[in-house]
């Protein structure tokens, strides 16, 4: 973690990252970490998650998350691992939708602080599913 609070453009540049990834388009402004164009001019590519941008991306939040996994697989040259993770999570979601025991279900949480358009977004649950997020975190 580069900052316990909001990351500044100076902190970001001092870390000399190879890639800047954000879940929120609203982070890429002059008064935050810098615009994507500014970062690109410095040779620093950026990526915005599809999860928080339903206006620009289609599908369920999980489908958008899986697109992120596919993109990360391409970016880091680990498509096989990304595809395996997607397959496992699809299976867990399928199992969760077939269960009768609500006690076995967990929840995916999205803080939803700002949407991809910079507006305040909804806070809370995406969908219920069987501990999928923590099960495959490692």
Secondary structure as the mmCIF struct_conf table of DSSP 4:
data_model
#
loop_
_struct_conf.conf_type_id
_struct_conf.id
_struct_conf.beg_label_comp_id
_struct_conf.beg_label_asym_id
_struct_conf.beg_label_seq_id
_struct_conf.end_label_comp_id
_struct_conf.end_label_asym_id
_struct_conf.end_label_seq_id
BEND BEND1 UNK A 4 UNK A 5
HELX_LH_PP_P HELX_LH_PP_P1 UNK A 6 UNK A 8
HELX_RH_AL_P HELX_RH_AL_P1 UNK A 9 UNK A 14
TURN_TY1_P TURN_TY1_P1 UNK A 15 UNK A 16
BEND BEND2 UNK A 18 UNK A 18
STRN STRN1 UNK A 19 UNK A 22
BEND BEND3 UNK A 23 UNK A 23
HELX_RH_3T_P HELX_RH_3T_P1 UNK A 25 UNK A 27
BEND BEND4 UNK A 28 UNK A 29
TURN_TY1_P TURN_TY1_P2 UNK A 30 UNK A 33
HELX_RH_AL_P HELX_RH_AL_P2 UNK A 36 UNK A 41
TURN_TY1_P TURN_TY1_P3 UNK A 42 UNK A 43
STRN STRN2 UNK A 45 UNK A 48
BEND BEND5 UNK A 50 UNK A 50
TURN_TY1_P TURN_TY1_P4 UNK A 51 UNK A 52
TURN_TY1_P TURN_TY1_P5 UNK A 54 UNK A 56
BEND BEND6 UNK A 57 UNK A 57
BEND BEND7 UNK A 59 UNK A 59
HELX_RH_AL_P HELX_RH_AL_P3 UNK A 61 UNK A 76
TURN_TY1_P TURN_TY1_P6 UNK A 77 UNK A 77
HELX_RH_AL_P HELX_RH_AL_P4 UNK A 79 UNK A 97
TURN_TY1_P TURN_TY1_P7 UNK A 98 UNK A 98
BEND BEND8 UNK A 100 UNK A 100
HELX_RH_3T_P HELX_RH_3T_P2 UNK A 102 UNK A 104
STRN STRN3 UNK A 106 UNK A 110
STRN STRN4 UNK A 114 UNK A 114
TURN_TY1_P TURN_TY1_P8 UNK A 116 UNK A 117
BEND BEND9 UNK A 118 UNK A 119
STRN STRN5 UNK A 120 UNK A 120
STRN STRN6 UNK A 124 UNK A 129
BEND BEND10 UNK A 130 UNK A 131
HELX_RH_AL_P HELX_RH_AL_P5 UNK A 132 UNK A 135
TURN_TY1_P TURN_TY1_P9 UNK A 136 UNK A 136
#
